Amino acid sequence: MPRTALELLRLLAADAPAEQIEEQARALAAADPDDGAAARELALRVRAGLDAHRQREAGLSALVDTARDLASLPDPGGVLDAIVRRARTLLGSDVAYLTLSDPDRGDTYMRATAGSVSARFQALRLPLGAGLGGLVAQTRRPYWTADYPAAEQFRHTSEIDAAVRDEGLIGICGTPLLVGDEFVGVLFASNRTRREFRHDEVALLGSLAALAAVSLVQSRRAAATAATLAALSAAHEGIAQAAAAHDRFVGVVLAGGGVDDITAVLGEVLACWVVVLDVDGSRLAAHGPVPAGSGRRDGDGDGDGDGDTNGSTNGSTDGPADPLADAPAVRRSAGTGRLAEADGVWAVAVTAAGQRLGTLVLGGRGGLDAGQGRTVERAAMVTALVLEFRLRAAETDLRVRTDLLIELLGRTPGPDQTTVDRGLVERGRMLGLRLHAPHVLAVCRCEEPRRRGVALAASALGDGRALVAEHGDGIVVLLPGRDATSVASDLVRRIGGPAAGGTLTVGASGPLVPARGVTTAYAEAVRTADALVALGLAGHGGSARDLGFVGLVLGDGADVEGYLTRVLGPLLDYDARRGSDLVGTLAAYFAAGTSPRRAATALHVHVNTVGQRLDRVTSLLGDDWQCPERALEIQLALRLHRLRSGR
């Protein structure tokens, strides 16, 4: 027996296979039935302890290898795949998988698998408390079973059972992924046959889960830190780019540049098209290939209809507002005052001192990062300053011009209406005006809230040579020109069209020489505007010549002398110089039913004499004096002249 026992000890020391140790233990028991059985049992226990120690050592070594592998993986996705592969290897299972917690939905969802073949199983979600995994997530404790389909301690659901059946799983073990009090998910090992999971296997899976949870959280935090650092770096770079662009904008302004130059710089910096709209939606400037249909009426504002919008353009338009004014991004920015984007178009309101002066619009690029967004906002800020300076300068110039026009309106003309005020002429010359040249004076009637806007718009007309002032109950405009009718119609079209909102009625008088006085012309323009309103023609423009006798009847303070001068003036002047009687001949002609022979009989002259006088009338009044409309005006004027002369 001693020899047999010694051989048994030798086999244990040599870590011999279990079969040899079992054979030697049986021989020992046979040789010594009393002590041999006890020796056999002790030998097998020693062998089992050695196997368990070896297995724990292998498990620890595997955990160290796993930790090393996980530490080398930078992204969370790679960490998860490595975890399930290692779990499947360590536990020798058919399938290993991992679910992650979804705090927003209050469940866990399948994130990584190894050995899985079912797409349905790979897309499974586990509500808290449902199935083995849901119970692990709810209690944060490990659970295992040799036969999941038959286990009644778990709350089965049709969705979970169908997915497990589809994958063919029977034995399942699950353990939570925890970092302190933070629940991360659940790690599983499972077989497609019955399997009794030992406690040491459950403990090994739990150790792997703990290591995986720490690695996953660290990986997430590292990724978040990297993203934060990248964002900070990008933000710093964006700030630097925005600052550099801002310096360029300031340099443009200091060099005397305007809105079109700022627009060009922004377009070059961001490689896009840029448009600046004023507060009424008209285009002030543009740079780059603005999309077709986003420009002026002909596409580019140059009147040639070619639609070419490359380069920069300046000045607002006479027509309707730019189509970009109705873009969703423009409307959104007008409401918020901040940079807005819609349909690939960005817009930011241009404001100064709480007043919206316009909108900066851009497009033609894939997107804007934070730094580029700041660049756009800085461009809007500098544009606001330029527009504010221009507005203040315009208001100052308008104030000086207004004062000059008010003085002209208050000046009492000389007796002969021909005296030129040299002082006024010189003041006008300093403003770029020629007050000794022919002008037209217009009176604009509109709603009181619109007067300021009408005055500002009118001041930009006439190539900057207009004088504008609020006077009485309207806006007075003095423009270079000779055709009062054309000026009145043009004012209505350019300032009072449907897009402007409200009604603008314009009465005009002229031509006149402002340096000789404008009071008479002003009175005539007021009467014309009043007559247009009385005739139901509010929203139109015209002159006293257009209204004729009707204007004399409907206007306040009828100017009979002025009416006679407009209609018969050339004949009256001719008769006064030559001592002739063309006016009397014309009256006899109309009284005779436009018959030269009967007129000659009434005048006691030869018919040829009447013919010669009528030829002279034609040369003085024009070829159209016998057309029905003008002939009526002449006959009315002849009647007034006869009444005034007492004949």
C-alpha positions as CSV (number, residue, x, y, z in Angstrom):
1,M,0.0,0.0,0.0
2,P,2.7,2.6,0.8
3,R,4.1,2.1,-2.6
4,T,0.7,2.5,-4.2
5,A,0.0,5.6,-2.1
6,L,3.4,7.0,-3.1
7,E,2.6,6.5,-6.8
8,L,-0.7,8.3,-6.3
9,L,1.1,11.3,-4.8
10,R,3.6,11.3,-7.6
11,L,0.8,11.4,-10.2
12,L,-0.9,14.3,-8.3
13,A,2.5,16.2,-8.2
14,A,3.1,15.6,-11.9
15,D,-0.4,16.9,-12.7
16,A,-1.2,13.7,-14.5
17,P,-4.5,13.3,-16.3
18,A,-7.6,12.5,-14.2
19,E,-7.9,9.0,-15.8
20,Q,-4.5,7.9,-14.5
21,I,-5.2,9.3,-11.0
22,E,-8.5,7.5,-10.9
23,E,-6.9,4.2,-12.0
24,Q,-4.2,4.5,-9.3
25,A,-6.8,5.4,-6.7
26,R,-8.8,2.3,-7.5
27,A,-5.7,0.2,-7.1
28,L,-5.0,1.7,-3.7
29,A,-8.5,1.0,-2.6
30,A,-8.2,-2.6,-3.7
31,A,-4.9,-3.1,-1.9
32,D,-6.2,-1.6,1.4
33,P,-10.0,-1.6,1.6
34,D,-10.0,0.3,4.9
35,D,-7.7,3.2,4.2
36,G,-7.6,2.9,0.4
37,A,-11.2,4.3,-0.1
38,A,-10.4,7.4,2.0
39,A,-7.1,7.9,0.2
40,R,-8.9,7.7,-3.2
41,E,-11.4,10.3,-2.1
42,L,-8.7,12.7,-0.9
43,A,-6.7,12.3,-4.1
44,L,-9.7,13.1,-6.3
45,R,-10.5,16.2,-4.1
46,V,-7.0,17.4,-4.5
47,R,-7.2,16.9,-8.2
48,A,-10.5,18.8,-8.4
49,G,-9.0,21.7,-6.4
50,L,-6.0,21.8,-8.7
51,D,-8.4,21.9,-11.7
52,A,-10.5,24.7,-10.2
53,H,-7.3,26.7,-9.4
54,R,-6.1,26.2,-12.9
55,Q,-9.4,27.3,-14.3
56,R,-9.5,30.4,-12.1
57,E,-6.0,31.2,-13.2
58,A,-7.0,30.8,-16.9
59,G,-10.0,33.0,-16.3
60,L,-7.9,35.7,-14.7
61,S,-5.4,35.5,-17.5
62,A,-8.3,35.9,-20.0
63,L,-9.6,38.9,-18.1
64,V,-6.2,40.5,-18.2
65,D,-5.9,39.8,-22.0
66,T,-9.5,41.2,-22.4
67,A,-8.6,44.4,-20.5
68,R,-5.5,44.8,-22.7
69,D,-7.5,44.4,-25.8
70,L,-10.3,46.7,-24.7
71,A,-7.8,49.4,-23.8
72,S,-6.5,49.4,-27.3
73,L,-9.9,50.0,-28.9
74,P,-10.7,53.7,-29.4
75,D,-14.4,53.6,-30.3
76,P,-17.3,52.2,-28.3
77,G,-18.5,50.0,-31.2
78,G,-15.3,48.1,-31.3
79,V,-15.3,47.6,-27.5
80,L,-18.8,46.1,-27.6
81,D,-17.9,43.6,-30.4
82,A,-14.7,42.6,-28.6
83,I,-16.7,42.0,-25.3
84,V,-19.2,39.6,-26.9
85,R,-16.5,37.7,-28.8
86,R,-14.4,37.2,-25.6
87,A,-17.4,36.2,-23.6
88,R,-18.3,33.5,-26.1
89,T,-14.7,32.2,-26.0
90,L,-14.3,32.2,-22.3
91,L,-17.5,30.4,-21.5
92,G,-17.5,28.2,-24.6
93,S,-21.1,29.2,-25.4
94,D,-22.8,29.0,-28.8
95,V,-23.9,32.6,-28.7
96,A,-22.9,35.7,-26.7
97,Y,-24.7,39.0,-26.9
98,L,-25.0,42.4,-25.2
99,T,-27.9,44.8,-24.7
100,L,-27.5,48.5,-23.8
101,S,-29.8,50.6,-21.6
102,D,-32.0,53.2,-23.3
103,P,-33.0,55.7,-20.6
104,D,-35.4,57.6,-22.9
105,R,-37.5,54.5,-23.6
106,G,-36.9,52.7,-20.3
107,D,-35.7,49.4,-21.9
108,T,-32.6,47.7,-23.3
109,Y,-31.9,47.0,-26.9
110,M,-29.6,44.5,-28.7
111,R,-26.3,46.2,-29.6
112,A,-23.7,43.5,-30.3
113,T,-23.8,39.7,-30.9
114,A,-21.3,36.9,-31.6
115,G,-22.5,33.6,-33.0
116,S,-26.1,34.9,-33.7
117,V,-27.8,34.0,-37.0
118,S,-31.3,35.5,-36.5
119,A,-32.0,39.0,-37.7
120,R,-35.1,39.1,-35.6
121,F,-33.1,38.2,-32.5
122,Q,-30.4,40.9,-33.4
123,A,-33.1,43.6,-33.5
124,L,-34.8,42.6,-30.2
125,R,-35.7,45.1,-27.4
126,L,-36.2,43.9,-23.8
127,P,-38.6,45.9,-21.6
128,L,-37.7,46.1,-17.9
129,G,-38.8,43.0,-16.1
130,A,-39.6,41.0,-19.3
131,G,-37.7,37.9,-20.0
132,L,-34.4,36.9,-18.4
133,G,-32.6,40.0,-19.7
134,G,-35.4,42.4,-18.7
135,L,-35.3,40.9,-15.1
136,V,-31.5,41.4,-15.0
137,A,-31.9,45.0,-16.1
138,Q,-34.7,45.6,-13.5
139,T,-33.0,44.0,-10.5
140,R,-29.4,44.6,-11.6
141,R,-28.5,41.0,-10.5
142,P,-27.4,38.0,-12.6
143,Y,-29.8,35.3,-13.6
144,W,-29.3,32.0,-15.4
145,T,-31.3,28.9,-16.5
146,A,-30.6,25.6,-18.2
147,D,-33.9,25.7,-20.1
148,Y,-35.3,29.2,-20.7
149,P,-38.3,28.2,-22.8
150,A,-39.5,26.0,-19.9
151,A,-38.5,28.3,-17.0
152,E,-41.6,29.8,-15.3
153,Q,-39.8,32.3,-13.0
154,F,-39.4,34.7,-16.0
155,R,-42.1,36.8,-17.5
156,H,-42.4,35.6,-21.0
157,T,-43.6,37.8,-23.9
158,S,-44.6,36.7,-27.3
159,E,-42.0,39.0,-28.9
160,I,-39.1,37.8,-26.8
161,D,-40.1,34.1,-27.0
162,A,-40.4,34.3,-30.7
163,A,-36.9,35.9,-31.1
164,V,-35.3,33.3,-28.7
165,R,-37.1,30.5,-30.6
166,D,-35.9,31.9,-33.9
167,E,-32.3,31.9,-32.6
168,G,-32.8,28.4,-31.1
169,L,-31.5,29.3,-27.6
170,I,-32.1,27.0,-24.6
171,G,-29.6,27.7,-21.8
172,I,-29.1,31.4,-21.0
173,C,-27.0,33.3,-18.5
174,G,-27.2,37.1,-18.1
175,T,-25.3,39.5,-15.8
176,P,-25.6,43.3,-15.5
177,L,-23.0,45.8,-16.7
178,L,-22.6,48.2,-13.7
179,V,-20.2,51.1,-13.0
180,G,-21.0,52.2,-9.4
181,D,-24.7,53.0,-9.5
182,E,-24.7,53.5,-13.3
183,F,-26.5,50.7,-15.2
184,V,-25.0,50.3,-18.6
185,G,-26.5,47.1,-20.0
186,V,-26.6,43.3,-19.8
187,L,-24.0,40.7,-21.0
188,F,-25.3,37.2,-22.0
189,A,-23.9,33.8,-22.8
190,S,-26.2,31.1,-24.2
191,N,-26.3,27.7,-25.7
192,R,-28.7,26.1,-28.2
193,T,-28.9,23.0,-25.9
194,R,-29.6,22.6,-22.2
195,R,-26.7,23.9,-20.1
196,E,-26.3,24.1,-16.4
197,F,-24.2,27.2,-15.8
198,R,-21.8,26.7,-12.8
199,H,-21.3,29.4,-10.2
200,D,-17.7,29.9,-11.3
201,E,-18.9,30.5,-14.9
202,V,-21.5,33.0,-13.8
203,A,-18.8,34.7,-11.7
204,L,-16.4,34.8,-14.7
205,L,-19.2,36.3,-16.9
206,G,-19.8,38.8,-14.2
207,S,-16.2,39.8,-14.0
208,L,-16.1,40.2,-17.7
209,A,-19.2,42.3,-17.6
210,A,-17.7,44.6,-14.9
211,L,-14.6,45.0,-17.0
212,A,-16.6,45.6,-20.1
213,A,-18.8,48.2,-18.3
214,V,-15.8,50.2,-17.1
215,S,-14.2,50.0,-20.5
216,L,-17.4,51.1,-22.3
217,V,-18.0,54.0,-20.0
218,Q,-14.4,55.1,-20.3
219,S,-14.6,54.7,-24.0
220,R,-17.7,56.8,-24.1
221,R,-16.2,59.5,-22.0
222,A,-13.0,59.5,-24.1
223,A,-15.1,59.9,-27.2
224,A,-17.1,62.7,-25.6
225,T,-13.9,64.4,-24.5
226,A,-12.4,64.0,-28.0
227,A,-15.6,65.5,-29.5
228,T,-15.5,68.3,-27.0
229,L,-11.8,69.0,-27.8
230,A,-12.6,68.9,-31.5
231,A,-15.5,71.2,-31.1
232,L,-13.4,73.6,-29.1
233,S,-10.6,73.4,-31.7
234,A,-13.2,74.0,-34.5
235,A,-14.7,76.8,-32.5
236,H,-11.3,78.4,-31.9
237,E,-10.6,78.1,-35.6
238,G,-14.0,79.4,-36.5
239,I,-13.5,82.4,-34.1
240,A,-10.1,83.1,-35.8
241,Q,-11.7,82.9,-39.3
242,A,-14.6,85.1,-38.2
243,A,-12.1,87.6,-36.7
244,A,-10.1,87.7,-39.9
245,A,-13.2,88.2,-42.0
246,H,-14.3,91.0,-39.6
247,D,-11.0,92.7,-40.1
248,R,-11.5,92.6,-43.8
249,F,-15.0,94.1,-43.4
250,V,-13.7,96.9,-41.3
251,G,-10.9,97.5,-43.7
252,V,-13.4,97.8,-46.5
253,V,-15.4,100.4,-44.6
254,L,-12.4,102.4,-43.5
255,A,-11.3,102.5,-47.2
256,G,-14.7,104.1,-48.0
257,G,-16.3,100.9,-49.3
258,G,-20.1,100.4,-49.3
259,V,-22.6,97.6,-49.0
260,D,-21.6,96.1,-52.4
261,D,-17.9,95.8,-51.2
262,I,-19.0,94.0,-48.0
263,T,-21.2,91.7,-50.1
264,A,-18.2,90.9,-52.4
265,V,-15.9,90.1,-49.4
266,L,-18.5,87.8,-47.8
267,G,-19.1,86.0,-51.1
268,E,-15.3,85.5,-51.5
269,V,-14.7,84.3,-47.9
270,L,-17.6,81.8,-48.0
271,A,-17.5,81.0,-51.7
272,C,-21.2,81.6,-52.2
273,W,-23.7,84.1,-53.7
274,V,-24.8,87.0,-51.5
275,V,-27.6,89.5,-51.7
276,V,-28.4,92.5,-49.4
277,L,-32.1,93.6,-49.3
278,D,-33.3,96.9,-47.9
279,V,-36.1,97.0,-45.3
280,D,-38.7,97.1,-48.2
281,G,-37.3,94.0,-49.8
282,S,-35.6,95.7,-52.7
283,R,-32.1,94.7,-53.7
284,L,-29.2,96.9,-52.5
285,A,-26.3,94.8,-53.6
286,A,-25.5,91.3,-54.9
287,H,-22.4,89.2,-55.5
288,G,-22.0,85.9,-57.3
289,P,-24.4,83.7,-59.3
290,V,-27.7,84.5,-57.7
291,P,-30.3,81.9,-58.8
292,A,-32.6,82.8,-61.6
293,G,-35.8,84.4,-60.5
294,S,-34.1,85.9,-57.4
295,G,-33.2,89.2,-59.0
296,R,-34.8,92.3,-60.3
297,R,-37.6,92.3,-62.8
298,D,-35.3,91.3,-65.7
299,G,-33.1,89.1,-63.6
300,D,-30.2,91.4,-63.0
301,G,-31.4,94.9,-62.8
302,D,-29.5,96.3,-65.8
303,G,-32.5,96.3,-68.0
304,D,-31.0,94.1,-70.7
305,G,-32.9,91.0,-69.7
306,D,-29.9,88.8,-69.9
307,G,-30.3,87.5,-66.3
308,D,-26.5,87.8,-65.6
309,T,-26.1,88.4,-61.9
310,N,-22.4,87.9,-61.6
311,G,-20.5,90.7,-59.9
312,S,-21.9,93.3,-57.6
313,T,-24.7,95.7,-58.2
314,N,-25.8,98.8,-56.3
315,G,-28.9,100.7,-55.7
316,S,-32.5,99.7,-55.2
317,T,-35.0,99.1,-58.0
318,D,-38.1,100.8,-59.2
319,G,-40.1,97.6,-59.6
320,P,-41.6,95.2,-57.1
321,A,-39.6,93.7,-54.2
322,D,-36.9,91.1,-54.9
323,P,-38.4,87.5,-54.9
324,L,-35.8,86.7,-52.2
325,A,-37.8,88.9,-49.8
326,D,-40.4,86.1,-49.6
327,A,-37.9,83.3,-48.9
328,P,-38.7,81.3,-45.7
329,A,-35.3,82.0,-44.3
330,V,-35.7,85.8,-44.8
331,R,-39.2,85.7,-43.1
332,R,-37.8,83.6,-40.2
333,S,-34.8,85.9,-39.6
334,A,-37.1,88.9,-39.7
335,G,-39.1,87.4,-36.8
336,T,-36.1,86.3,-34.7
337,G,-33.4,88.7,-35.6
338,R,-31.0,85.8,-35.8
339,L,-29.3,83.8,-38.6
340,A,-31.9,81.4,-40.1
341,E,-31.7,78.7,-42.8
342,A,-34.4,77.1,-45.0
343,D,-34.2,75.4,-48.4
344,G,-30.4,75.9,-48.7
345,V,-30.7,79.7,-48.2
346,W,-29.4,81.5,-45.1
347,A,-30.6,84.9,-44.0
348,V,-29.8,87.3,-41.1
349,A,-31.6,90.5,-40.3
350,V,-29.5,93.7,-40.6
351,T,-30.3,95.8,-37.6
352,A,-28.9,98.9,-35.8
353,A,-30.2,100.6,-32.6
354,G,-33.1,98.2,-32.6
355,Q,-34.2,99.2,-36.1
356,R,-34.3,96.7,-38.9
357,L,-32.5,98.2,-42.0
358,G,-32.6,95.1,-44.3
359,T,-31.6,91.5,-44.7
360,L,-28.4,89.7,-45.7
361,V,-29.2,86.6,-47.8
362,L,-26.7,84.0,-49.1
363,G,-26.7,80.5,-50.6
364,G,-25.0,78.2,-53.1
365,R,-23.0,76.2,-50.6
366,G,-23.5,72.9,-48.7
367,G,-23.7,74.3,-45.1
368,L,-22.3,76.7,-42.5
369,D,-20.4,75.7,-39.5
370,A,-20.4,77.8,-36.3
371,G,-17.4,79.9,-37.3
372,Q,-18.9,80.6,-40.8
373,G,-22.2,81.5,-39.1
374,R,-20.4,84.1,-37.0
375,T,-18.8,85.4,-40.1
376,V,-22.2,86.0,-41.6
377,E,-23.5,87.7,-38.5
378,R,-20.4,90.0,-38.4
379,A,-21.0,90.9,-42.0
380,A,-24.6,91.7,-41.1
381,M,-23.4,93.9,-38.3
382,V,-20.9,95.8,-40.5
383,T,-23.6,96.2,-43.2
384,A,-25.9,97.6,-40.5
385,L,-23.3,100.2,-39.6
386,V,-22.8,101.2,-43.2
387,L,-26.5,101.5,-43.9
388,E,-26.9,103.4,-40.6
389,F,-24.2,105.9,-41.7
390,R,-25.8,106.2,-45.1
391,L,-29.2,106.8,-43.5
392,R,-27.9,109.4,-41.2
393,A,-26.1,111.1,-44.1
394,A,-29.2,111.0,-46.2
395,E,-31.3,112.4,-43.4
396,T,-28.8,115.3,-42.9
397,D,-28.8,116.0,-46.6
398,L,-32.6,115.7,-46.7
399,R,-32.9,118.2,-43.8
400,V,-30.7,120.8,-45.7
401,R,-32.7,120.3,-48.9
402,T,-36.0,120.5,-46.9
403,D,-35.0,123.8,-45.4
404,L,-34.2,125.2,-48.9
405,L,-37.5,124.1,-50.3
406,I,-39.4,125.4,-47.3
407,E,-37.7,128.8,-47.9
408,L,-38.6,128.7,-51.6
409,L,-42.3,127.9,-50.7
410,G,-42.4,130.8,-48.2
411,R,-40.7,133.3,-50.5
412,T,-42.9,136.1,-51.8
413,P,-42.3,136.5,-55.6
414,G,-41.5,139.9,-57.1
415,P,-44.1,141.9,-59.0
416,D,-42.9,140.8,-62.4
417,Q,-42.4,137.1,-61.4
418,T,-39.0,137.2,-63.2
419,T,-36.6,138.3,-60.5
420,V,-34.0,135.6,-59.8
421,D,-32.8,135.3,-56.2
422,R,-29.0,134.9,-56.6
423,G,-28.5,133.8,-53.0
424,L,-30.9,130.8,-53.5
425,V,-29.3,129.9,-56.8
426,E,-25.9,129.8,-55.0
427,R,-27.2,127.7,-52.2
428,G,-28.7,125.3,-54.7
429,R,-25.5,125.1,-56.6
430,M,-23.7,123.9,-53.5
431,L,-26.2,121.1,-53.3
432,G,-25.7,120.2,-56.9
433,L,-28.9,121.9,-58.0
434,R,-29.6,124.3,-60.8
435,L,-32.5,126.5,-59.5
436,H,-32.4,128.8,-62.5
437,A,-33.2,125.8,-64.8
438,P,-36.8,124.5,-65.6
439,H,-38.3,122.4,-62.8
440,V,-41.6,120.7,-62.0
441,L,-43.3,121.1,-58.6
442,A,-45.5,118.2,-57.4
443,V,-47.7,117.8,-54.3
444,C,-48.1,114.2,-53.1
445,R,-51.1,113.3,-51.0
446,C,-50.9,110.1,-48.9
447,E,-51.8,108.6,-45.5
448,E,-49.9,110.4,-42.7
449,P,-47.9,107.3,-41.5
450,R,-46.5,107.0,-45.0
451,R,-45.3,110.5,-45.4
452,R,-41.8,110.0,-44.1
453,G,-41.2,106.9,-46.3
454,V,-42.6,108.8,-49.4
455,A,-40.3,111.8,-48.6
456,L,-37.2,109.5,-48.3
457,A,-38.1,107.7,-51.5
458,A,-38.7,110.9,-53.4
459,S,-35.4,112.4,-52.3
460,A,-33.6,109.7,-54.2
461,L,-35.2,110.6,-57.5
462,G,-33.9,112.9,-60.2
463,D,-30.3,111.6,-59.8
464,G,-30.2,113.1,-56.3
465,R,-31.3,116.6,-57.5
466,A,-34.8,116.5,-55.9
467,L,-35.9,118.9,-53.2
468,V,-38.5,117.3,-50.8
469,A,-40.3,118.7,-47.8
470,E,-43.4,117.9,-45.7
471,H,-45.6,121.0,-46.2
472,G,-49.2,121.5,-45.3
473,D,-51.0,118.2,-45.6
474,G,-48.7,116.6,-48.2
475,I,-45.2,116.1,-49.5
476,V,-43.8,118.7,-51.9
477,V,-41.3,117.5,-54.5
478,L,-39.3,119.8,-56.7
479,L,-37.6,118.0,-59.6
480,P,-35.7,119.1,-62.8
481,G,-38.0,118.8,-65.8
482,R,-40.4,120.4,-68.1
483,D,-43.3,117.9,-68.4
484,A,-45.5,118.1,-65.3
485,T,-47.8,115.3,-66.4
486,S,-44.8,112.9,-66.9
487,V,-43.3,113.8,-63.5
488,A,-46.7,113.2,-61.7
489,S,-47.2,109.8,-63.3
490,D,-43.6,108.8,-62.7
491,L,-43.9,109.7,-59.0
492,V,-47.0,107.6,-58.6
493,R,-45.4,104.6,-60.5
494,R,-42.1,104.7,-58.6
495,I,-43.3,105.5,-55.1
496,G,-47.0,104.8,-54.8
497,G,-47.4,101.6,-56.7
498,P,-49.4,98.6,-55.3
499,A,-46.4,97.1,-53.6
500,A,-45.9,100.3,-51.5
501,G,-49.2,99.9,-49.7
502,G,-51.6,102.8,-49.4
503,T,-52.7,105.4,-51.9
504,L,-50.5,108.2,-53.4
505,T,-52.1,111.0,-55.3
506,V,-49.9,113.5,-57.1
507,G,-50.7,116.9,-58.6
508,A,-47.9,118.6,-60.5
509,S,-47.3,122.1,-62.0
510,G,-44.6,123.3,-64.4
511,P,-42.3,124.0,-65.9
512,L,-41.1,126.8,-63.6
513,V,-37.8,128.4,-62.6
514,P,-37.5,127.9,-58.8
515,A,-35.3,130.9,-58.3
516,R,-38.1,133.1,-59.5
517,G,-40.6,131.7,-57.0
518,V,-42.7,128.6,-56.6
519,T,-45.8,129.8,-54.7
520,T,-48.0,130.0,-57.8
521,A,-46.9,126.6,-59.0
522,Y,-47.5,125.2,-55.5
523,A,-51.1,126.5,-55.4
524,E,-51.7,125.0,-58.8
525,A,-50.3,121.6,-57.8
526,V,-52.5,121.6,-54.6
527,R,-55.6,122.4,-56.7
528,T,-54.7,119.6,-59.1
529,A,-54.3,117.1,-56.3
530,D,-57.6,118.1,-54.7
531,A,-59.4,117.9,-58.1
532,L,-58.0,114.4,-58.7
533,V,-59.3,113.2,-55.3
534,A,-62.7,114.9,-55.9
535,L,-62.9,113.1,-59.3
536,G,-62.4,109.7,-57.6
537,L,-58.9,109.5,-59.1
538,A,-57.0,109.1,-55.8
539,G,-53.9,107.0,-56.5
540,H,-53.2,108.8,-59.8
541,G,-51.1,111.7,-60.9
542,G,-51.7,114.6,-63.3
543,S,-51.2,118.3,-64.0
544,A,-53.5,121.2,-64.4
545,R,-53.2,120.9,-68.1
546,D,-54.6,117.3,-67.9
547,L,-57.7,118.4,-65.9
548,G,-58.3,121.6,-67.9
549,F,-61.6,123.3,-67.0
550,V,-62.6,120.5,-64.6
551,G,-59.6,121.3,-62.4
552,L,-60.7,124.9,-62.4
553,V,-64.2,124.0,-61.2
554,L,-63.2,121.3,-58.6
555,G,-60.1,122.9,-57.2
556,D,-60.2,125.2,-54.2
557,G,-59.4,128.9,-54.9
558,A,-59.9,128.8,-58.6
559,D,-57.1,130.4,-60.6
560,V,-59.0,131.8,-63.6
561,E,-56.1,133.9,-64.7
562,G,-53.8,130.9,-64.7
563,Y,-56.3,128.8,-66.6
564,L,-56.7,131.5,-69.3
565,T,-52.9,131.8,-69.5
566,R,-52.5,128.0,-70.0
567,V,-55.2,127.8,-72.7
568,L,-55.1,131.1,-74.5
569,G,-51.8,132.6,-73.3
570,P,-50.0,132.5,-76.7
571,L,-52.9,134.2,-78.5
572,L,-53.3,136.9,-75.8
573,D,-49.6,137.6,-75.9
574,Y,-49.6,137.8,-79.6
575,D,-52.6,140.2,-79.7
576,A,-51.0,142.4,-77.0
577,R,-47.8,142.7,-79.0
578,R,-49.2,143.1,-82.5
579,G,-52.5,144.8,-81.8
580,S,-54.3,142.0,-83.6
581,D,-57.5,140.2,-82.5
582,L,-56.8,136.5,-82.9
583,V,-58.8,135.8,-79.8
584,G,-61.9,137.6,-81.3
585,T,-61.4,135.7,-84.6
586,L,-61.3,132.4,-82.8
587,A,-64.4,133.2,-80.8
588,A,-66.3,134.2,-84.0
589,Y,-65.1,131.0,-85.7
590,F,-66.5,128.8,-82.9
591,A,-69.7,130.9,-82.8
592,A,-70.2,130.3,-86.5
593,G,-70.0,126.5,-86.1
594,T,-66.4,126.4,-87.2
595,S,-67.4,127.9,-90.6
596,P,-64.7,130.3,-91.9
597,R,-67.2,131.9,-94.3
598,R,-69.8,132.6,-91.7
599,A,-67.1,133.8,-89.3
600,A,-65.8,136.2,-92.0
601,T,-69.4,137.6,-92.5
602,A,-69.7,138.2,-88.7
603,L,-66.3,139.9,-88.6
604,H,-66.9,141.9,-91.8
605,V,-63.7,140.7,-93.3
606,H,-62.8,138.6,-96.3
607,V,-62.8,134.8,-95.9
608,N,-59.1,134.6,-96.8
609,T,-58.4,136.9,-93.9
610,V,-60.1,134.5,-91.5
611,G,-58.1,131.7,-93.1
612,Q,-54.8,133.5,-92.5
613,R,-55.7,134.3,-88.9
614,L,-56.6,130.6,-88.2
615,D,-53.2,129.6,-89.7
616,R,-51.6,131.9,-87.2
617,V,-53.7,130.4,-84.4
618,T,-52.4,126.9,-85.5
619,S,-48.8,128.1,-85.3
620,L,-49.3,129.5,-81.8
621,L,-51.5,126.7,-80.2
622,G,-50.4,123.7,-82.2
623,D,-51.9,121.5,-84.8
624,D,-54.3,119.8,-82.4
625,W,-56.2,122.8,-81.3
626,Q,-59.3,121.8,-83.2
627,C,-59.5,118.2,-81.8
628,P,-62.7,117.9,-79.7
629,E,-61.2,117.8,-76.3
630,R,-58.9,120.7,-76.7
631,A,-61.5,122.7,-78.7
632,L,-63.9,122.4,-75.8
633,E,-61.2,123.8,-73.4
634,I,-60.5,126.7,-75.8
635,Q,-64.2,127.5,-76.1
636,L,-64.6,127.5,-72.3
637,A,-61.6,129.7,-71.9
638,L,-62.9,132.1,-74.6
639,R,-66.2,132.3,-72.7
640,L,-64.3,133.1,-69.4
641,H,-62.2,135.7,-71.2
642,R,-65.2,137.4,-72.6
643,L,-66.9,137.5,-69.2
644,R,-63.8,138.9,-67.6
645,S,-63.3,141.6,-70.3
646,G,-67.0,142.6,-70.2
647,R,-67.6,142.0,-73.9
